[in-house]
């Protein structure tokens, strides 16, 4: 049973086959692994930010649609009242 090392510690040790720098291991491999982790962390943060913005926009859109429907209901109710008077 083989043990897995930390990211960037060389090919087959958690850093595996990610390019010549990572395959070599050592401090450059660890630094490259850290840069990759940082990159993916930033990507996830950006995706979450966009998802949050989309949800906020969707909520506002739905609230506006509800307001428009309520106004239409009110107008129709008033029109029905007017028709009943005649």
Secondary structure, DSSP 8 states (H G I E B T S, - for coil): ------TTSSTTTTSTTS-HHHHH-HHHHHHHHHHHHHHHHHHHHHHHHHHHHHHHHHHHHHHHHHHHHHHHHHHHHHHHHHHHH-
